Amino acid sequence: MDYGKSGNPKSAKDSHHALDVPRRGAPKAKPTEAEKKAALLARMKAAAEAKKKG
């Protein structure tokens, strides 16, 4: 009997991985919220210093 022809088709081998997790060697993701916030804070501090000086 040919068991390969019976039953449901096989699922993908890595179906247990989350889809939003980047793989090894994948391009880097967009900046995270913490990095965006840090950049915004740095710009705000620089603007405040510039306003104090002149």
Secondary structure, 3 states (H helix, E strand, C coil): CCHHHCCCCCCCCCCCCCCCCCCCCCCCCCCCHHHHHHHHHHHHHHHHHHHHHC
